[in-house]
């Protein structure tokens, strides 16, 4: 019976799973906020507000001034310094022409962004004014103060329209509903969140003291910041180490309470179109005193991305086109990152957005090598005759040695490349003993170095433990003849002992945690 020689099958390289979790599209999107621009302020950053008009300049309130930075160059554009003491909560009007900010002396000031002149001064508050927010109609301002009141002002007449009484501690947060500009929410250090209707007679005029809120919710901690969802039916409040989401349509029902923060949550922002293009939707961004900035998606309120900053985060701002992300910290450092691909906003002309740089393309002539390789990727037409191109199979060095049954040399050649796949192939062929035996001290040291380095790796330990047993069985009789071999054997012994001690410690920790986890699960079952 005649046999025909078979074709040699190249060694199949085994692919192991990645050590770390593969990065998601969400993580890639937020990591594209690169090239940070750092600017040192004269004090802790209190507030960051982006203008809604291109090029999306942003106002940073810190110490005794409000600094406006250009949205394109991220350089300092102008400063507002007409404050007798610390300034708070510098915010732009929607058209970007006016800027309002509170002060330590209780006065709320209105500035012209072009000339930096003071247009209005509202002086009814008796204590520091920490909150200033423009109404969507652009002719009213709401202010909140440490005198436990919030006041609604008319810009044209420089008069107080309404006074909102009801808090028993400092008012530190306020927001207006996107669906109804007459509906406002305020939060204070009395843990309470109150919903107001400016049109109601209970809020009265400038002299009214009998104001009552439509709705009151208990946050459970001093309220630091708040934001309405784009629909206007949900409200998010932050304070303490928790974040609360309230359903206003259901009468202020607590929809979700998140407590996955180590320290006080100081700021929250909602971006209606953040996230990757495949899943662009509203995202919630929070900053806390533990230095973490976390991104939440609003369906299940899960953290989709998190980043760590070197100091406590006190303020966050994101531009309307999601092209700039500004972070203010307690040490006075301001970090502003630019995204590689800002979102396109409907109604904003292309000329108002930064122009994209044209990619340089080389000319196709004989001076470029691409001229001589053109057409290689062109597909053949239906009637064309295709000539098969048979490529010669090039074998790696270890494949050539395996083909010649030189197992010892094949194993040595693969020590720095695909060792595990070679070992599995040798075990399948029954050539493990031949590959390990017959080595001199130099080649044996290379094998022992590999074993010392990778024997504790979980992905390889099963195979390498068998190889180690073979090596010890084969070379027991020559122990003591070579100092280098003895040194590597002692290193292998120490490495294995360290791994055993680590496993024993982990088993002890597991035994301590099991009763705690069991009690926690039992408590959750009782609550359900």
N, C-alpha and C positions, 0 to 999 in steps of 0.2 A: 504493500500500500504506500503510495507516494504522498508526501506532505508538502504543502506550499508554505514558504515562510510568510508569516503574518506581518503586518505593518505595526511598527512600534507605537504604542499609545502614550502620548505625552502625560507627564505627571499632572494630575488635577490638584490645583492649589486650594486647600480648604479655607473658606472664608468664615471668620469668627464674627459674632455680633459686636457692634460698637460698644465701647466701655461706657460712654455717656449717652444720655437720651438725645436723639436727633433733634436739631433745632427746628422749631415750627415756623410757619410763615409769619405768625404774629411776632415771634421773637426776632426774626430777621428784619421785620419792618421797623421795630423800635430800635434795633441796633444800627439802623441806617441814619439815626440822628448822630452825626459825627462832627468833627472839627469844632470842638467846643471853644467858645470865646469866654475867657475869664475876666471879670472886672471886679476889683476890690472896692467895696463901699465903705463909708465912714461909720457904719453901725449895722446891726442886724437888719436884714431885708424884711420889711413888714408886708409889702404887697407888690404884686406884678399884674399889670393890666395891659392887654394888647388892644390897639386901635383896630376897629373893624374895616377901615379903609386901607387899600393898598398904598404904600408898601408894608403895612402892618408894623408900624413903630410900636414900641412898648415902653410903658412908664414904670420905673422902679422906685418905690418909696423906701428910703432908708435914712435913719438919723434925722437931720434937719433939712432935708431937701428931697425933691422929686426929680429924678433924672430920666430924660427921654432918650432912647436909643433908636437909631435908624434900623428899619427892618431888613434892608438889603446889606449894608456894610457892617451892621451890629456895632457901630461906633457911636460915641456920645454925640447927641444932636443938640440938646439944650438942657438947661437946668432951671428949676423953680426953687428959689431959696428964700422967699419972703415968709419965713416962719420964725417966730420968736423962740420956739422950742421944737420938740420932736414932731415930725409930720407923720400922718397916717393915711393909708388907703387912697393913694392917688389914682383916679380913674378917668378915662376918656369918655366924652360924649360919643354917640354913635357916628356922627359926622366927622369926628376927629378935630374939631375946631376949638372945643373947650375942654378944660381939665379941672376937676374938683378934688380937693384934699382936705382932710381934717387936721387938727392940731392939738397939742398938749394943753393949750389954753382954752379949749372948747370951741374955738371959732372954726367955721367951715368956710373955705375960700374958693372962689371960682376964678380961673385964669384963662386968658386968651393964649392959645398954643402958639400963635404966630409972634405976637409982641411980648409975651410973658407978663403982661400987665394984669393987675388984679381988677376984675370986673365987679365982683360982688363979695360981700362978707356977711355971713349969717352968724349972729352972736347970741342966740338964745340959750345954748347949752352952757351949763355951769361947770362941767368937768370935761376931761379929754374926750374928743370926738374920734372914735376909732373906725367908724363906718361911714362911707359915702358912696351912694349909688345913684346913677342917672335913671330917670324914668324913660321908657321907650318913646314917649312923645317929645323928648328933648327939651322940655320947658319946666320940668320939675326935678327935684333932688330929694332923696331920702337920706337922713343922717341918723346915726346911732351913737350914743354917748355913754360914758360911765356914770352919768346922772340918772341912769335906769330908764331913760325915755328915748323914743325915736321920733323924729320930726320930719314932716313933709313940707318942702319949700317950693314957692313959685319963683322962678328966676326973674321973670320980667318985672314983677312988683317988689322983689326982694322981701317978701312977706311969708310968714308961716301959714300954711294952709291947714295942716292937721298936726296934732300931737298925739302920739300913741303911747298911752300909759298902760302898764300891766306887768312889766318885768319888775323883779325885786332885786336885781343885781345888774352888773355891767352888761350893756348891749354890745355884742362883738360881731354879729353876723346879720346880713340882710340880703334878700334876693327878690326879684320881681318875676311874676309868672310870665312865661313866653306867650301863653294863650290869652291873657287878660292883663293889661297894664295897670289896672286898678287893684289887682291882688298882689299883696306883698307878704313876705314871711320874714320874721326876725327871730334871732336866737341870742340868749344871754348866758351869763355865768350862773343864773339861777336854775340851770338845766332845762329850762322851758323853751319850746319853739311855738311861736304864735303866728297865726294867719290873720291878716287884716284886709278889709275892704275900705279903701280910702273914701269911697263914695258914701259910706254909711254915716248917718247922723251921729252915731256914737263917737266917731272920731273928731267931730266938731271942728271949730275954727281955731284961731290962734289962742283964744282964751279958754278953750274947752279942757276940762280936767277929767271928764267922765267918759273915757274911751274904753271900749271893750272889743276884744278880738273875736273873730268868727270861730276859731278853733285853737285849741291848746294841746300840745303833745309834750311828753316828758322824755327827753333824750337820755337821761340818766347820768349825765356828766356835763361840765361846762361846755357850751357850744362855741366852737372856734370858727366854723365856716359852714356855708350851706350853698346848695345849687338846685335849681329846678331842672327836671328832665325836659328834653325838647318838647314833649307833648303837653307839659304843664300839669299833668295829673299826678306826678310823683315828685317827691322832694327828698333830697339826700342831705343829712346833717352829719357833721363830724365833730368830735370832742372827746376828751379822755382817750382811751385806747380802743374806741369803738366807732363804727359807722352805722347809721340807721337810715333805712329807706322807708318813707311814709307814703301811703296811698291816700291822697286827699279826697278822691272821689268816694271812698268808703268811710269818710268821716275821720280821717287821720289815723287809719289802722296801720300798725307797724308791720310792714311787709317783710323786711329782712334786717337782722342785726348782725354785723360782722365784727368780730373781736380779734382778728388775726394781726394785731399790731402789738409791738412791745412797749411803745411809749405813746405819748399824746399825738393824735392826728391833728395837724395844724391847718391843713388846706385841702381843698377838693376842687377839681375842675371837670367839666363835661365837654367833650369834643364831639360834635354830631357826625363827623365823617372820618374819624381816625381809623387806623388799622390797615392791613394789606388790601390791595384792590379786590382780591377774591372774596374778602369778608369785611368790606368797609361798612361800618355801622358805629353808632355812638359808643364811646369809651369813657370810662371814669378814671381819672388820675388823682391819686392821693399822695400827700407827703406827710411825714411824721418826724418827731424828734429823734427817732432811732436812726435817721439818715436814709431811710428807704423811700423810694418812689415806686408805687405799685399801680399797675394798669388792670382794670377790671372790665370784663365784658358784661353787658347789662341784661343778658338772658338768664344766666344762672349765677351771676355775680362771682365768678371765679377769677382768680388772679391769672392773667395771661402773660404778664411780664413784670419783672421787678429789677430795679437797679439800686446800687448802694452809693451814697455820696459821703465825703469825708467829714461832714458836719451835720448837725440837725437841720432838717429842711423846714423852713418857715413860710415859704411862698412858692406858688407854681403858676405858670402862665403858658398857654399854647396858642399859637396864631390861628386865625380862622381857616387858613388853607393847610393847617397841620405841617407847615414848613419850618417853624421855629418852636423850640421847647426851651423855656427859661426856668431855671431853678434858683431860688434865693435861699441862702443859708444863714444860720445864726451867727457865724463868725464874720459876716459881712461879704462873703464871696458870692458873686453872681455868675452862674454858668448858663450859657446860651448855646444850644446845639442846632445845627441846620440839617434838615432832611434832604436826602439826595433827590427825592421826587415829591415835591409838594402837590397837594390836591388841586384840581381845577375847580374853581367856584363859578357857578352859573351867574351871569350878569356882570362878571369882571372881565373887561376887555383884555385880549392877549397882550396888548402894549403895556398894560399896567403891571403885568407879571414879569419877573426877570427873564430876559431872553436866554434861550438855550444856546450853548456854544456848538457851532457846527463842527462835526467830526472831520478831521483832515483825511483825505483819501489820495493815495499816490496816483500819478498818471500812468496809464497802461501803455507803455512803450518799451522798446528794447533795453532801456536802462534799468528796468525793474524785473526782477526774477519772476514775478507773477505773470508776466507776459508770456513766458515760455511754458508755464504749467496751466494755462487757461484751458477751460473745456473739460477738465478731468471730472468735474462733478455734474456734467451735462448728462441727462438721461437719454437713452436711445429711443428713437422713434419706433412706431409700430412695425414698419417694413424694413428696419435696419437689421443687418446680420451681426450677431453678437459673437465675438471671439472670446472663448474662455481663457482667463489668465490664471495659469497654475503657478501658485507661489511655492517656492521651495520652503519646506518646513525647517526652521532654524531651532535647534535644540539647545537648551541651556546646558551648562557644564554638568550639573547633577543629572540631567536627563541622559546625556551621553554616557556617563559612568554607570547609571542604572541599566542602560541598554547593553553595556558590556559586562554586567554582573559584578562590577567592582564596588561592592557595597560599602566597604570601609572608606574609600576615597569619596564616594558619593555623599556619605554622611558628613565628612569633613568639609566638603565643598558647600554644603547647605547650612552649616552652623550659623551663618550670619544672614540667612535669607528665609527660607521656608522650612525650618527644621521640623515642625510638627507634622506637616504633610509628608516629609521624607520618612519620619519615624513610623507613621501609620502605614506607608507603603512597604517599608521593610518588615513590619510586623505581619502584614498580609502575605508577603512573599516568604516569610520564615527565615529572613536573613538578618535578624536582629543580633544573634550571637556572632555571626561573621562580621557585622559592622562594628560591634563594640570591641571584639578581641583583636589581638595582634597589633596594638598601638604602642608607639614609643611615648616617652614622657611628654614631649612637646604637644603631640596631637591629643593625648589624654588630658593635659591641662586645659586645652581649649574646650573639650567636652565638659570637664568639671566646672569651668567658668560659666558655661551656659546653664548647667544644672543649678548652680548656686543662685544665679540671677532670676531664673524663671520657675523654680520648683514650687514656689508659694503662689504663683499666679493661678487663680481658680480655673481659667480656661484650659491650662496645660497640665495641671497637677496630676490628673489621673494617668496620663501617658508618661510624664516624666518620673513619677514614682516607680513605675515598672522599669524604666530605663536605669534609674538609680540602683534598684535591686540587682539588675544584671551587671552593672559596673562593679558593685561591691563583691558580688559572687566571683567575677572574673579576675579582679585585681587584688583580692585579699592577700595573696601570697607575696605581693611585691610591695606591700606597705612598709615604709621605712627606708626604701632604697633611694627615693628621690625626694629631696626637701620640698620642691615645688608641688609635687603631687600630694604630699602629706599636708602641706599648708591649705591646699584647695579642699581636701577631704575634711579638715577641721572646720573650715569656713562653711562647708555644706552641713556639717553637724550642727554648728551654731545657728545657722539659718533655720533649720528644721525645728530646733528647740525653741527659738523665738516664736515661730508660728504656732507651736503647740501651746505655749504659755498664753499667746493672744487668744486662741480658741477657748482656753479654760476661762480666761477673764470674760470673754463675751458670753459664755454659757452662764456665768454667775450673774452678769447684768440681765440676761434674759430671764433668769429665775426671779430676780427682784422686780422686773417690770410686769411679768405675767399677772400677779395678783392685782396690781394697780389698773392694768388694762381691763381685767375681768370686772373689777368693781365699777369702772367707768362705763363699760357696756351694760352692766346691770342697771345702773342709774339711768342711762338713756332709755332702756326698755321700760322702766317704771314711768318715766315722763311721757312716753308715747301711750 
